[in-house]
């Protein structure tokens, strides 16, 4: 594809992503949020949006062409599919909280 895009067209549902890969992606996102000190706004946003997680994931898919400039397309596509399910939104919130607590204990 143009621009070195590594978009994986074979990712249509969360079942298309290996469980280890799901955990890896959630961990990366959580780590970025904690490192940027966005823990509170991220958790607030995710909790508010949990009931609309499917619609949010679809909005992520629509925004993909614009977001490709900043994020690798494959990871973004996988994250948008993972965020369709509320259980993974909750898993992301839990991981953010866990990593944030680790950082607080380290200080």
C-alpha positions in Angstrom: 0.0 0.0 0.0 1.0 3.6 -0.4 3.0 5.2 2.4 4.2 1.9 3.9 0.7 1.2 5.3 0.6 -2.2 7.1 -3.2 -2.3 7.4 -4.3 -5.8 8.0 -7.5 -6.4 6.1 -8.0 -9.8 7.7 -9.0 -8.2 11.1 -12.8 -8.1 11.1 -13.6 -9.1 14.7 -11.9 -9.4 18.0 -11.7 -13.2 17.5 -9.3 -12.5 14.5 -6.8 -11.2 17.0 -4.9 -13.6 19.2 -5.5 -13.2 22.9 -1.8 -12.5 23.6 -1.9 -9.7 20.9 -5.1 -8.2 22.5 -3.3 -8.0 25.9 -0.2 -6.6 24.2 -2.2 -3.8 22.5 -4.1 -3.0 25.6 -0.9 -2.8 27.6 0.7 -0.5 25.0 -2.2 1.9 25.1 -2.4 1.8 28.9 1.4 2.5 29.1 1.1 5.5 26.7 -1.8 6.9 28.7 0.1 6.6 32.0 3.4 8.0 30.6 1.5 11.0 29.3 -0.2 11.6 32.7 -3.6 11.2 31.1 -4.8 8.6 33.5 -7.8 10.5 35.0 -9.2 11.9 31.8 -8.7 8.6 30.0 -10.5 6.6 32.7 -13.3 9.2 32.8 -13.7 9.1 29.0 -13.6 5.3 28.8 -16.2 5.0 31.7 -18.5 7.5 30.0 -18.2 5.8 26.7 -18.5 2.2 27.8 -22.2 1.9 26.9 -21.4 3.3 23.4 -18.2 1.3 22.9 -19.5 -0.3 19.6 -20.3 3.1 18.2 -17.0 4.5 19.3 -15.1 1.7 17.7 -17.0 2.4 14.4 -16.1 6.1 14.7 -12.4 5.0 15.0 -12.8 3.0 11.8 -14.2 6.0 10.0 -11.4 8.2 11.3 -8.7 5.7 10.2 -7.5 7.5 7.1 -6.8 10.7 9.1 -5.2 8.9 12.0 -2.8 6.9 9.8 -0.6 10.0 9.8 0.1 9.5 13.6 -0.4 5.8 14.3 0.5 2.6 12.6 -2.6 1.5 10.8 -2.5 -2.2 11.8 -2.4 -1.4 15.6 -5.1 1.3 15.2 -7.4 -1.2 13.3 -6.8 -3.9 15.9 -7.6 -1.4 18.7 -10.7 -0.3 17.0 -11.9 -3.9 16.7 -10.9 -4.7 20.3 -12.8 -1.6 21.7 -16.1 -2.9 20.2 -16.6 -5.1 23.3 -17.2 -3.5 26.7 -15.2 -6.2 28.4 -12.1 -5.0 26.6 -12.9 -1.4 27.5 -13.0 -2.5 31.1 -9.8 -4.4 30.7 -8.1 -1.2 29.4 -9.4 0.8 32.4 -8.1 -1.9 34.8 -4.7 -1.9 33.0 -4.4 1.9 33.1 -5.2 1.9 36.9 -2.7 -1.0 37.5 0.1 0.7 35.7 -0.7 4.1 37.3 -0.5 2.5 40.7 2.9 1.0 39.8 4.2 4.4 38.9 2.9 6.0 42.1 4.5 3.3 44.2 7.8 3.8 42.4 7.9 7.5 43.3 
